[in-house]
Amino acid sequence: MGNTRNWFADVSENRRRRFLASQRDGVAIDVNGHALINFASNDYLGLSTHPAVCMAAQAACAHAVGSGASRLVSGDDPMLHRLEAKLADWKGYEACLIVGSGMLANLGLLQALADRHTHVFADKLNHASLVDGARLSGAKTHRYAHLDAAFLEKQLHQYPAEKRIIVSDGVFSMDGDCADLSTLMALAEAHDTLLLIDDAHGTGTLGENGKGLTTVHHIAGHARLIEVGTFGKAFGSYGAFILGTHELIEGLRQRQRTMIYSTALPPAMIAAAETALLLIQRGEQLKQLHRNLVHFKAGVLKLGFTASDTAIQPLVIGEDADALAMSARLVEHGFFVSAIRPPTVPEGTARLRFTLSAVHSIEQIDQLIACLSLMHDTQRESKTFATNDTNEHELKTKIL
Ligand SMILES: *Cc1c(COP(=O)(O)O)cnc(C)c1O
């Protein structure tokens, strides 16, 4: 087996993930020469292509592109400290630490917080970065059924230990539903544990001023709470941040290996995130996003979407092939939507994951709703999205 050509021979052909080279411009996306409207991006506020954000990045690039070293060596740009202070202040925490990405934040954070004597209690649908962080730490992990607080409470009674951490996404990335953070905090209090909330999708899109789910539940800044956010989604940039008490953040400065042993963020990304924060605080894009969400949800009421109050609107299809066929049809009609399949989501729950953005126009949303309604009616007649007369593979290769 000492050959790179057959090393991954077990990757099954029908589960293969495809990379689609694509060019974006606002919500327009060009995929292999097809001009589509993008409903598959986490750029919820349209800030990744906002002129002010782009200009801030360009200005920072005039001086340097790379940061040259990790933060503890010589890559500790003063902009990082300024942005950390602004983020802590905005979100209502004592302190903040900026790291390379959300994935690196969670891998390093859990590794720093936990060891084999620590017990981690994790929602079954948590993001992969939280799952892998717990694994890397060597902690004993107990996964509870999605959003099942009663189950979690049982586990907390069952597994006493000195150091315990409840870990959850805020907004869940594949379902768009939200953890009940008030209940999680009450359990953390009752059982004397830490609470780690990764609100990658809620930051910038939920709550007063887009402050996110911890603000909605009035728990931001709590001494038991650690919050993670990313610049890769609503901020439209790249990088991530961890919020907590002074002591926690200082501990992470000493122990967070994914920060210590990795090159600091490029200045352009820091500058872009700082400008994005200013725009988020002004709130114009968030208003647009909510307007679009209300409009979209009213339009798809009868189309079988999973109830979600966030910018993530899933339509569970079931079989992988049906989800792929439907996304291919949508491409034919000018819409780019991602089909999410196992193992990213549980078997038999392949879905289309629509994401709304502040920069979609009402007309674009109406066009999508009209298209989905038509497909829905056709499906009711033929009982399935994958019609027999269309060779699905052919359709896909023709379009993509
Ligand atoms: C996207 C996401 C991440 C990863 O963030 P990146 O900055 O893209 O690495 C982490 N956690 C959750 C819940 C996410 O949705």
The ligand as an SDF file (V2000), in Angstrom:
LIG
                    3D

 15 15  0  0  0  0  0  0  0  0999 V2000
  -17.6790   27.5310   10.2410 C   0  0  0  0  0  0  0  0  0  0  0  0
  -17.6110   27.0600   11.6310 C   0  0  0  0  0  0  0  0  0  0  0  0
  -16.3860   26.9100   12.2710 C   0  0  0  0  0  0  0  0  0  0  0  0
  -15.0820   27.0890   11.5580 C   0  0  0  0  0  0  0  0  0  0  0  0
  -14.7770   28.4250   11.4000 O   0  0  0  0  0  0  0  0  0  0  0  0
  -13.6680   28.8410   10.3110 P   0  0  0  0  0  0  0  0  0  0  0  0
  -13.2920   30.2150   10.6890 O   0  0  0  0  0  0  0  0  0  0  0  0
  -14.3350   28.7130    8.9990 O   0  0  0  0  0  0  0  0  0  0  0  0
  -12.5360   27.8620   10.4620 O   0  0  0  0  0  0  0  0  0  0  0  0
  -16.3810   26.5610   13.5960 C   0  0  0  0  0  0  0  0  0  0  0  0
  -17.5270   26.3250   14.2610 N   0  0  0  0  0  0  0  0  0  0  0  0
  -18.7360   26.4370   13.6630 C   0  0  0  0  0  0  0  0  0  0  0  0
  -19.9780   26.1700   14.4470 C   0  0  0  0  0  0  0  0  0  0  0  0
  -18.8090   26.7940   12.3270 C   0  0  0  0  0  0  0  0  0  0  0  0
  -19.9880   26.8850   11.7290 O   0  0  0  0  0  0  0  0  0  0  0  0
  1  2  1  0
  2  3  1  0
  2 14  2  0
  3  4  1  0
  3 10  2  0
  4  5  1  0
  5  6  1  0
  6  7  2  0
  6  8  1  0
  6  9  1  0
 10 11  1  0
 11 12  2  0
 12 13  1  0
 12 14  1  0
 14 15  1  0
M  END
$$$$
